[in-house]
Amino acid sequence: MHGPEPVGWMLAALCGGVGAYCLRRMRGGTPGQRREAAGEAVMALGMAVMALPASAVEPPPAAVFAALFGAAAVYGLALVLFDGEHRFHHLHHTVGALAMFHMAIAMAAAPAHGAHAAHAAPPAAPAPAAALTGALLVYFALYALLPGARLVPAPGSLRLPAGAADGGRGGGPPRAPEVAAACRLAMGMGMFAMLLTL
């Protein structure tokens, strides 16, 4: 990833933590919840790998990211069309996968990273690519603000009902809606930060 190395490491750690939590969420819940957690885990872990500073870690070939997130976008679009439940969430996953595909194409078009090239500014993007990047920035800024606003607690709502922290199952990771919203907020902010480097 272009940009300051500490930012890349922080994004990689944040997205990696979210991805690990989503993998844990896949162990329980309904089939729909497990499918949702799997999609978020793929997105978060892919973001973590892509965010690693290119000056410190040799990134996988851009074609690997393009293939992975192209397939994720097609799968997400199929869920939007044929799965009536959680349609907005599937649409968001599709937009996220397309954003990652867009970043992979930008990585492929960028010059090879050398010791000095890692600190250089990325080349200017063509107008259509810049417009797409701008539209994605607006989308992810708004997407991050919405869950962020929902996380602000209302007066007297700081305690969870009994059993809510574990989804009423007595084990596994917490399933409070606030935890899932915080994960989505972190991924939305991470995607916004990564798009800024294009």
C-alpha positions as CSV (number, residue, x, y, z in Angstrom):
1,M,0.0,0.0,0.0
2,H,1.1,3.5,-0.7
3,G,1.2,6.0,2.1
4,P,3.0,6.3,5.5
5,E,4.3,3.0,6.8
6,P,2.8,3.4,10.3
7,V,-0.6,3.9,8.8
8,G,-0.3,0.7,6.8
9,W,0.7,-1.3,9.9
10,M,-2.2,0.2,11.9
11,L,-4.7,-0.6,9.2
12,A,-3.3,-4.1,8.9
13,A,-3.6,-4.7,12.6
14,L,-7.1,-3.2,12.8
15,C,-8.5,-5.1,9.8
16,G,-6.7,-8.3,10.9
17,G,-8.3,-8.1,14.3
18,V,-11.8,-7.5,12.8
19,G,-11.2,-10.5,10.4
20,A,-10.1,-12.8,13.3
21,Y,-13.3,-11.8,15.3
22,C,-15.5,-12.5,12.2
23,L,-13.8,-15.9,11.9
24,R,-14.8,-16.6,15.5
25,R,-18.4,-15.5,14.8
26,M,-18.6,-18.2,12.1
27,R,-18.6,-20.9,14.8
28,G,-22.2,-20.1,15.9
29,G,-25.4,-18.5,15.0
30,T,-27.8,-19.1,12.2
31,P,-26.7,-20.0,8.7
32,G,-27.4,-16.4,7.6
33,Q,-25.2,-15.1,10.4
34,R,-22.4,-17.5,9.6
35,R,-22.6,-16.5,5.9
36,E,-22.5,-12.8,6.9
37,A,-19.5,-13.4,9.2
38,A,-17.7,-15.3,6.5
39,G,-18.1,-12.4,4.0
40,E,-16.9,-9.9,6.6
41,A,-13.9,-12.1,7.4
42,V,-12.8,-12.4,3.8
43,M,-13.2,-8.6,3.4
44,A,-11.3,-7.7,6.6
45,L,-8.5,-10.2,6.1
46,G,-8.1,-9.1,2.5
47,M,-7.9,-5.5,3.6
48,A,-5.3,-6.4,6.2
49,V,-3.0,-8.1,3.7
50,M,-3.5,-5.3,1.1
51,A,-2.8,-2.6,3.8
52,L,0.6,-4.1,4.7
53,P,3.3,-1.5,3.7
54,A,4.9,-2.4,0.4
55,S,8.2,-1.0,1.6
56,A,8.3,-3.6,4.4
57,V,6.4,-6.6,3.1
58,E,6.3,-7.9,-0.5
59,P,2.6,-7.9,-1.3
60,P,1.0,-10.8,-3.2
61,P,0.5,-10.2,-6.9
62,A,-2.3,-7.8,-7.7
63,A,-3.9,-10.5,-9.8
64,V,-4.5,-12.6,-6.7
65,F,-6.5,-9.7,-5.1
66,A,-8.3,-9.0,-8.4
67,A,-9.4,-12.7,-8.7
68,L,-10.4,-13.0,-5.0
69,F,-12.4,-9.9,-4.8
70,G,-13.8,-10.2,-8.4
71,A,-15.2,-13.6,-7.3
72,A,-16.5,-12.1,-4.0
73,A,-18.3,-9.3,-5.9
74,V,-20.0,-11.8,-8.2
75,Y,-21.0,-13.9,-5.2
76,G,-22.3,-10.8,-3.4
77,L,-24.3,-9.8,-6.5
78,A,-25.8,-13.2,-6.7
79,L,-26.9,-12.9,-3.0
80,V,-28.4,-9.5,-3.7
81,L,-30.4,-10.9,-6.6
82,F,-31.5,-14.3,-5.2
83,D,-31.4,-14.0,-1.4
84,G,-34.3,-11.8,-0.2
85,E,-32.9,-11.6,3.3
86,H,-30.3,-8.9,4.2
87,R,-30.3,-7.5,0.7
88,F,-28.7,-4.2,1.8
89,H,-26.0,-6.0,3.6
90,H,-25.2,-8.1,0.6
91,L,-25.2,-5.0,-1.6
92,H,-22.7,-3.4,0.8
93,H,-20.4,-6.5,0.6
94,T,-20.6,-6.3,-3.2
95,V,-19.6,-2.6,-3.2
96,G,-16.7,-3.4,-0.8
97,A,-15.5,-6.3,-3.0
98,L,-15.7,-4.0,-6.0
99,A,-13.7,-1.4,-4.1
100,M,-11.0,-4.0,-3.3
101,F,-11.0,-5.1,-7.0
102,H,-10.5,-1.4,-8.0
103,M,-7.6,-1.1,-5.6
104,A,-6.1,-4.3,-6.9
105,I,-6.3,-2.9,-10.5
106,A,-4.6,0.3,-9.3
107,M,-1.9,-1.8,-7.6
108,A,-1.3,-3.6,-10.9
109,A,-1.0,-0.3,-12.8
110,A,1.4,1.2,-10.3
111,P,5.2,1.0,-10.9
112,A,7.2,-1.6,-9.0
113,H,8.1,-0.7,-5.5
114,G,11.8,-0.1,-4.9
115,A,13.6,1.2,-1.9
116,H,13.0,4.8,-2.9
117,A,9.7,4.2,-4.9
118,A,8.0,3.2,-1.7
119,H,8.2,6.8,-0.4
120,A,7.2,8.4,-3.7
121,A,3.7,9.6,-4.4
122,P,1.5,7.3,-6.5
123,P,1.1,8.4,-10.1
124,A,-2.1,10.4,-11.0
125,A,-5.0,8.1,-11.9
126,P,-6.9,8.5,-15.1
127,A,-10.1,10.6,-14.9
128,P,-12.6,7.6,-14.8
129,A,-10.6,5.8,-12.2
130,A,-10.3,9.0,-10.1
131,A,-14.1,9.5,-10.4
132,L,-14.7,5.9,-9.2
133,T,-12.3,6.4,-6.3
134,G,-14.1,9.6,-5.4
135,A,-17.5,7.9,-5.5
136,L,-16.2,5.1,-3.3
137,L,-14.7,7.5,-0.8
138,V,-18.1,9.2,-0.5
139,Y,-19.9,5.9,0.0
140,F,-17.5,4.6,2.6
141,A,-17.4,7.9,4.5
142,L,-21.2,7.8,4.7
143,Y,-21.2,4.1,5.6
144,A,-18.8,4.7,8.4
145,L,-20.8,7.6,9.8
146,L,-24.1,5.7,10.0
147,P,-22.9,2.8,12.2
148,G,-20.8,5.3,14.2
149,A,-23.9,7.3,15.0
150,R,-25.7,4.1,16.0
151,L,-22.9,3.3,18.4
152,V,-23.5,6.4,20.5
153,P,-25.3,5.0,23.5
154,A,-28.7,6.5,24.5
155,P,-29.1,7.4,28.2
156,G,-29.7,4.3,30.3
157,S,-28.8,1.9,27.6
158,L,-25.3,1.0,28.6
159,R,-26.1,-2.4,30.1
160,L,-26.9,-5.4,27.9
161,P,-29.8,-7.7,28.8
162,A,-28.8,-11.0,30.4
163,G,-27.5,-13.4,27.7
164,A,-27.2,-10.7,25.0
165,A,-23.4,-10.7,25.2
166,D,-23.1,-14.3,24.0
167,G,-26.2,-14.3,21.8
168,G,-28.1,-16.3,24.5
169,R,-26.0,-19.4,23.7
170,G,-23.8,-19.4,26.8
171,G,-20.5,-19.6,24.8
172,G,-18.7,-18.3,21.8
173,P,-17.8,-14.7,20.9
174,P,-20.1,-11.8,21.9
175,R,-23.0,-11.2,19.4
176,A,-24.3,-7.9,20.7
177,P,-25.4,-5.7,17.7
178,E,-23.0,-3.0,18.9
179,V,-20.0,-5.4,18.4
180,A,-21.0,-6.1,14.8
181,A,-21.6,-2.4,14.2
182,A,-18.2,-1.6,15.6
183,C,-16.6,-4.1,13.2
184,R,-18.4,-2.6,10.2
185,L,-17.4,0.9,11.4
186,A,-13.7,-0.2,11.6
187,M,-13.9,-1.8,8.1
188,G,-15.6,1.2,6.6
189,M,-13.0,3.6,8.0
190,G,-10.2,1.2,6.9
191,M,-11.6,1.1,3.4
192,F,-11.8,4.9,3.3
193,A,-8.2,5.3,4.5
194,M,-7.0,2.7,1.9
195,L,-8.9,4.5,-1.0
196,L,-7.3,7.8,0.1
197,T,-3.9,6.4,-0.9
198,L,-4.9,5.7,-4.6
